[in-house]
Amino acid sequence: MTALVVGDLEFQVRRSDRRRTLEITIDRDGQLLLSAPSTTAPAQLERFARAKQFWVYQKLAAKETLPPKALARQFVSGEGFPYLGRTFRLLLVPELDVPVKLEAGRFKMRRADAVDGHAHMVRWYAAHARPWLEARVERYAGRIEVQPGRLVVQDLGYHWGSCGKGGRLYFHWKTILLPPRIVEYVVLHELVHLIEPHHGSAFWQRLARVMPDYEARKAALAEIGRQLP
Ligand SMILES: [Zn+2]
């Protein structure tokens, strides 16, 4: 493999006799790979990479905010984990009174618990999502004058939130990884559903009255959602 530098991007070029098209892929660590037919001229490679530059920047930017990626990370000191849109480094420590805690700007985890690191982090996120979401539900419920039912934090698969019988509200524990402004949009969205079940114009109008910039937040959430595997 050879390297191709375009602007401040460095691509590893992989040529193959079997390939017919040019393709750029980005691996988990943000490494750029340019796959090409073996007959492609260097100038053609560079033209292609240049044409895709903006796309690559967008993808790299999106990866930074990609919530699930963080949980695929290794549980070693120095790894970053998101919480409310910020990233906190992990520090493995020999002793701790709980499996995980956020203290002095770091996630601390007992070294012996690192093998179950994923499960411990999920529990930590879910536990911290609840009071944070409850406070926002209360605030926004007051503004649109609804009486929500019980709040449930769980794994909702591909949904950030949903609502059910008796005004029950469901939120994915992963919401707590997102920036606060985005989570607030998710909260308000579900609360408005208690009044307007469908996404008609009445729904969006009611939402806009409380959150005039909801469209930007909605777009940001959609961008993050598109990155979910
Ligand atoms: Zn909806």
Residues whose N, C-alpha, C, O or C-beta is under 5 A from the ligand:
A	BS01	ZN	none
